[in-house]
Amino acid sequence: MKKKIKSYIYAGMLLQIIAVALTGLTILSCEKDDSEGGTPEIFYVRVTDPLKSDSLVTHAFMGNTIAVIGENLQTVKELWFNDKKAILNTSFITNTCIIVTVPDDIPETVTNELVMITYDNKQVSYPFGVDVPAPLLQSMLCEYVTDGGTAVIKGNYFIDDPNVPLQVFFPGNVEGEVLNVDLNMIEVKVPSGVGVGPVVVKSIYGSSRSSFYFRDDRGIFLDFDTKMGAGWRPGKTQSASPDGISGNYVALRGSLANDWDWVEDDLAVELWGQAAGLPAGPLFEGDPSKMTLKFEAYVVNEWSGGWMQFIFSPHSTANNSVNSNDALARGFWRPWEETGSYITGGWVTVTIPLADFKYTHNASANNLSLVYPDNCGSLTIFVWGPVPTACNLFICVDNVRVVPL
């Protein structure tokens, strides 16, 4: 048997070289062998990376692609990992090889077996484990939640095993009370006394730390408490009705009835670097391609027209010509476009990667990008654009910042 397995490995390596040369793909194409066979047999399972052709595996993560090597495999019509059925592509099945992707669904019944079912309903099993990743933390509905409030974490692989319950730890290693869990979301009560920093989620399959920060205070240049707007329209601030999440916020309030209604006094806030007395230079530090703009927002009334435009401009900006200056790349927040209207029902965190600052004022892409650092010394926020449906806007904004992705 060792001799047979060794010959299959050599054959597999040769086939990989041929496949890469002919197709440029990294996934190995199976050897075509139309010979008939009887009951399928698995000799081994390996990875599909041509550079690791001799790497045999006994388990793999969900979503990984593997090559099952054996004989009589052309008789297989179904392939199961635990209790989850894999999708088979006949183009990747031959007598000696099946290339298959491990199902992404978490098994409910764990057998640690790969089971093949043939066209004549024979079953053949082979020992093979499926690894479930540690929790994947992608974002929070709102990164600023008060003590005792409910935080919502979004991601994947949130497994609350009865024997090993899911745990959430806030900065300071303070554990929160988990209120509700499904595979992609956690609702957790924020404990008292937590600080600023990443969140940690632990499950039976491991522990993960978030790349985002809870109550993120990095890179803030507008908090409307100590870091104020400056320019012709520094913004109208308040702290109640609705309640703020960290002191004062700017309230953008105004009616839009027609396309491109110019309501700058009520629907704009400016931070012009020179007017604010800031030192010359950009409002943030770092490669824009690796940074993102974030802020908290509360859309109180239904929003159905006008785009919230974010326009970085030079430190010496001294007039509102930036609003329609098509030489300045800008980013947009326009969530109402997907459904026709948008409302949050509470505070949420909004993320706009700086790589998406590539548009003119009418949202056309024109090979623009942020000119850093020269054109990043000021910021204007202005709600302006098409208005399919008239609306009375009331949008609260706080904690405007640029942080690493």
VOGU-3710 file (C-alpha; in Angstrom, 3 decimals, decimal comma):
1> mkkkiksyiy> 0,000/0,000/0,000  2,901/2,395/0,785  4,245/1,882/-2,719  0,810/2,614/-4,229  0,374/5,772/-2,142  3,847/6,974/-3,068  3,101/6,513/-6,769  -0,121/8,512/-6,391  1,790/11,334/-4,705  4,323/11,461/-7,564
11> agmllqiiav> 1,486/11,371/-10,088  -0,314/14,121/-8,215  2,790/16,320/-8,222  3,217/15,838/-11,969  -0,434/16,634/-12,604  -0,144/19,824/-10,552  2,785/21,054/-12,639  0,851/20,357/-15,838  -2,318/22,027/-14,512  -0,513/25,194/-13,457
21> altgltilsc> 1,344/25,385/-16,764  -1,813/24,978/-18,845  -4,338/26,992/-16,832  -2,408/29,256/-14,479  -4,692/28,091/-11,684  -3,426/27,132/-8,251  -6,071/24,459/-7,782  -4,951/21,179/-9,242  -7,036/19,657/-12,009  -7,690/15,967/-11,444
31> ekddseggtp> -6,165/13,357/-13,699  -8,663/12,157/-16,314  -9,175/8,451/-15,994  -12,327/6,979/-17,508  -11,718/3,459/-16,259  -14,651/1,789/-14,549  -14,344/0,734/-10,951  -16,172/-0,813/-8,050  -16,430/0,385/-4,479  -14,564/3,676/-3,945
41> eifyvrvtdp> -11,525/3,740/-1,700  -9,709/6,743/-0,221  -5,937/6,514/0,091  -5,366/9,967/1,562  -6,501/13,622/1,508  -4,190/16,503/0,664  -4,262/20,263/0,139  -4,601/21,673/-3,369  -1,754/24,181/-3,210  0,772/23,064/-5,878
51> lksdslvtha> 3,616/24,167/-3,612  2,397/21,834/-0,872  1,451/18,799/-2,932  2,939/16,376/-0,426  0,984/17,859/2,506  -1,462/15,186/3,600  -4,229/16,286/5,959  -6,613/14,594/8,359  -8,786/17,663/8,978  -9,523/21,055/7,402
61> fmgntiavig> -11,341/24,280/8,175  -14,801/24,948/6,831  -14,549/26,544/3,386  -11,155/25,019/2,594  -10,696/23,160/-0,697  -9,098/19,715/-0,518  -8,228/16,863/-2,886  -9,460/13,369/-2,024  -7,149/10,783/-3,593  -8,096/7,153/-4,102
71> enlqtvkelw> -9,661/4,914/-6,702  -13,119/4,232/-8,099  -14,057/7,773/-7,076  -16,019/8,377/-10,294  -18,809/6,299/-8,738  -19,402/8,883/-5,979  -22,609/10,955/-6,228  -22,591/12,486/-2,728  -19,880/13,438/-0,265  -20,649/14,367/3,359
81> fndkkailnt> -18,541/15,934/6,079  -20,166/15,016/9,394  -23,844/15,816/8,725  -23,213/18,474/6,050  -23,415/17,636/2,345  -20,703/19,067/0,102  -21,326/20,471/-3,360  -19,721/18,264/-6,001  -18,671/19,440/-9,449  -18,352/16,604/-11,953
91> sfitntciiv> -15,568/18,541/-13,686  -13,442/17,879/-10,604  -14,238/14,189/-10,178  -12,295/11,364/-11,808  -11,499/7,781/-10,989  -8,585/8,791/-8,752  -9,382/12,280/-7,468  -12,188/14,468/-6,115  -11,568/18,150/-5,513  -14,153/19,469/-3,073
101> tvpddipetv> -14,758/22,399/-0,730  -15,556/21,615/2,894  -19,075/22,973/3,637  -19,268/26,322/5,433  -22,102/25,193/7,698  -21,182/24,208/11,231  -22,051/20,523/11,811  -24,774/19,736/14,311  -23,750/16,104/14,654  -19,995/15,591/14,719
111> tnelvmityd> -18,829/12,186/13,487  -15,351/13,242/12,347  -15,910/11,250/9,185  -15,998/11,912/5,467  -18,733/9,751/3,952  -19,075/8,924/0,252  -22,320/7,661/-1,277  -22,160/5,981/-4,673  -24,716/5,913/-7,475  -25,778/2,447/-6,325
121> nkqvsypfgv> -26,110/3,796/-2,748  -23,065/2,171/-1,232  -21,533/4,137/1,658  -17,839/4,402/2,385  -16,472/6,389/5,332  -13,026/7,799/5,986  -11,739/9,475/9,190  -11,641/13,238/8,612  -12,264/16,174/10,925  -13,779/19,580/10,167
131> dvpapllqsm> -12,309/22,509/12,069  -14,555/25,409/13,070  -12,744/28,765/13,155  -12,466/30,913/16,230  -15,025/33,760/16,406  -14,725/36,347/13,626  -15,442/39,889/14,868  -16,268/42,207/11,977  -18,002/45,244/13,461  -20,292/46,654/16,126
141> lceyvtdggt> -23,669/48,162/15,401  -22,480/51,053/17,569  -18,987/51,335/19,034  -20,194/53,800/21,673  -22,624/52,206/24,136  -23,137/53,401/27,699  -22,606/51,176/30,737  -25,638/48,963/31,138  -26,626/49,369/27,490  -26,826/46,580/24,934
151> avikgnyfid> -23,965/46,302/22,450  -24,407/44,367/19,215  -21,370/42,595/17,743  -21,530/41,360/14,159  -19,392/38,651/12,589  -19,360/34,885/12,215  -18,743/31,627/14,061  -20,382/32,799/17,281  -20,990/29,373/18,849  -22,693/29,220/22,227
161> dpnvplqvff> -22,020/25,645/23,237  -24,084/24,416/26,218  -20,956/23,021/27,840  -18,692/25,958/26,950  -20,819/29,139/26,810  -19,741/32,034/24,604  -18,039/34,882/26,504  -17,484/38,550/25,649  -14,795/40,636/27,342  -14,640/44,415/27,117
171> pgnvegevln> -11,487/46,550/27,533  -10,017/45,987/30,970  -10,867/42,280/30,665  -14,339/42,937/32,055  -16,861/40,273/31,082  -20,246/41,324/29,727  -23,522/39,474/30,135  -24,420/37,731/26,884  -28,119/38,312/26,219  -28,602/36,682/22,838
181> vdlnmievkv> -26,438/34,800/20,333  -26,760/33,476/16,829  -24,089/32,487/14,346  -23,552/36,054/13,079  -24,572/38,310/15,971  -24,094/38,757/19,711  -26,157/41,000/21,969  -24,267/41,723/25,173  -24,864/43,989/28,152  -22,021/46,453/28,636
191> psgvgvgpvv> -20,629/46,128/32,172  -19,665/49,065/34,336  -16,158/50,453/34,368  -14,976/49,378/30,918  -12,408/51,405/29,019  -11,348/51,980/25,432  -9,957/49,211/23,263  -10,615/45,939/21,461  -13,314/43,449/22,413  -12,529/39,755/22,925
201> vksiygssrs> -14,957/36,931/22,168  -14,271/33,387/23,361  -16,059/30,257/22,176  -15,458/26,538/22,376  -13,399/26,927/19,186  -11,032/29,646/20,361  -10,640/33,304/21,217  -10,472/36,371/18,937  -9,746/40,052/19,492  -11,491/42,729/17,436
211> sfyfrddrgi> -9,619/45,063/15,112  -12,160/47,760/15,939  -12,091/49,574/19,290  -14,966/49,895/21,712  -15,540/53,612/22,442  -12,781/54,361/19,979  -11,010/57,613/20,867  -8,226/57,361/18,299  -7,945/59,937/15,572  -10,968/62,021/16,625
221> fldfdtkmga> -10,940/65,564/15,217  -14,630/66,419/15,781  -16,330/65,439/19,051  -18,357/68,671/19,508  -17,281/68,881/23,146  -13,662/69,985/23,021  -12,978/69,547/19,318  -15,375/71,818/17,523  -16,197/72,751/13,984  -14,757/75,965/12,571
231> gwrpgktqsa> -15,484/77,970/9,456  -18,595/79,652/8,187  -20,787/76,857/9,570  -19,229/75,104/12,587  -22,425/73,129/13,142  -25,372/73,395/15,501  -24,747/71,233/18,565  -26,942/69,748/21,268  -26,853/66,871/23,761  -30,485/65,877/24,237
241> spdgisgnyv> -33,623/65,002/22,267  -32,260/62,478/21,402  -29,722/61,780/24,115  -26,106/61,869/23,023  -23,768/58,950/23,465  -20,688/60,938/24,505  -21,715/64,491/25,269  -22,656/66,950/22,552  -23,232/66,102/18,909  -23,992/68,108/15,781
251> alrgslandw> -27,601/68,098/14,568  -28,170/68,357/10,830  -31,794/69,431/10,382  -33,499/70,731/7,264  -36,068/70,027/4,567  -35,216/68,784/1,097  -37,942/68,963/-1,541  -36,055/69,180/-4,830  -32,883/67,775/-6,345  -29,777/69,636/-5,241
261> dwveddlave> -31,552/71,845/-2,719  -28,837/73,993/-1,109  -29,588/74,084/2,642  -26,075/74,756/3,807  -26,889/76,665/6,990  -28,755/73,682/8,454  -27,302/70,649/6,671  -23,590/71,392/6,878  -20,746/71,352/9,376  -17,232/72,559/8,631
271> lwgqaaglpa> -13,846/72,077/10,214  -11,506/74,368/8,324  -8,044/73,825/9,734  -6,826/77,391/9,576  -10,092/78,822/10,956  -9,893/76,361/13,856  -6,354/77,445/14,690  -5,008/73,978/13,964  -1,363/73,627/12,940  -0,792/73,305/9,214
281> gplfegdpsk> -0,968/69,705/8,078  -3,498/66,884/7,685  -6,271/66,151/10,170  -5,070/62,542/10,383  -1,855/60,589/9,979  -1,431/57,433/7,951  -1,679/55,969/4,483  -5,244/56,697/3,282  -5,433/53,284/1,605  -5,119/51,707/5,060
291> mtlkfeayvv> -7,411/54,084/6,961  -11,138/54,576/7,337  -13,427/57,417/8,329  -15,767/56,559/11,189  -18,463/58,417/13,076  -21,579/57,728/15,120  -24,918/58,730/13,637  -28,557/58,783/14,663  -31,012/59,206/11,786  -34,080/60,395/13,694
301> newsggwmqf> -36,447/61,090/10,790  -36,778/59,015/7,645  -34,064/59,993/5,190  -35,024/59,675/1,514  -33,034/62,304/-0,378  -29,671/64,041/-0,437  -26,255/62,465/0,008  -24,112/63,113/3,059  -20,853/64,209/1,437  -17,501/64,213/3,258
311> ifsphstann> -15,028/66,559/1,576  -11,402/66,825/2,685  -9,718/70,022/1,500  -6,557/72,078/2,164  -5,791/73,535/5,604  -6,342/77,048/4,281  -9,903/76,423/3,026  -11,836/79,693/3,443  -15,082/79,366/1,455  -17,768/76,900/0,466
321> svnsndalar> -16,533/76,360/-3,077  -15,248/72,969/-1,909  -18,807/71,615/-2,031  -18,864/71,539/-5,822  -15,114/71,369/-6,489  -14,699/68,308/-8,690  -10,955/68,260/-8,139  -11,505/67,207/-4,503  -12,196/63,524/-3,948  -14,998/62,881/-1,514
331> gfwrpweetg> -16,797/60,056/0,226  -20,536/59,492/0,508  -22,981/58,126/3,033  -26,288/57,451/1,265  -27,927/54,401/2,870  -31,443/55,428/1,803  -30,674/54,538/-1,816  -30,951/50,793/-1,175  -34,546/50,797/0,066  -35,805/54,307/-0,712
341> syitggwvtv> -35,645/55,526/2,880  -33,495/54,992/5,956  -33,851/55,431/9,706  -31,662/54,038/12,485  -33,848/54,014/15,591  -30,732/54,719/17,652  -27,039/55,451/17,411  -24,972/53,440/14,923  -21,339/53,497/13,831  -20,742/54,358/10,175
351> tipladfkyt> -17,576/53,311/8,341  -16,336/54,769/5,040  -12,869/53,548/3,932  -10,709/56,408/2,699  -10,058/54,325/-0,419  -13,714/55,045/-1,266  -13,043/58,787/-1,352  -12,931/58,822/-5,144  -16,032/60,708/-6,290  -16,976/64,127/-7,591
361> hnasannlsl> -19,894/66,017/-6,041  -22,438/64,255/-8,287  -21,122/60,812/-7,284  -19,370/60,081/-10,568  -16,053/58,292/-10,287  -13,349/60,271/-12,050  -10,107/58,497/-11,149  -9,919/60,676/-8,053  -8,322/59,861/-4,734  -7,384/61,799/-1,647
371> vypdncgslt> -4,341/64,021/-2,137  -2,515/63,373/1,112  -1,386/65,306/3,072  -1,915/68,593/1,168  -5,691/68,300/0,689  -6,514/66,763/4,076  -6,209/69,741/6,424  -9,946/70,561/6,523  -13,249/68,691/6,357  -16,718/69,708/5,212
381> ifvwgpvpta> -19,832/67,600/5,800  -22,765/68,639/3,625  -26,054/66,889/2,803  -26,712/67,645/-0,847  -27,782/65,763/-3,989  -30,784/64,132/-5,658  -34,105/64,052/-3,799  -36,425/61,316/-5,143  -38,789/61,875/-2,216  -39,094/65,052/-0,172
391> cnlficvdnv> -37,932/64,646/3,412  -37,492/66,545/6,645  -33,989/65,541/7,737  -32,817/65,158/11,302  -29,416/63,430/11,436  -27,139/63,531/14,494  -23,378/63,039/14,046  -20,623/62,602/16,653  -17,022/61,445/17,111  -15,749/62,000/13,573
401> rvvpl> -12,420/60,206/13,308  -9,962/58,472/10,990  -8,557/55,164/12,241  -6,713/52,145/10,790  -8,815/49,642/8,861
//
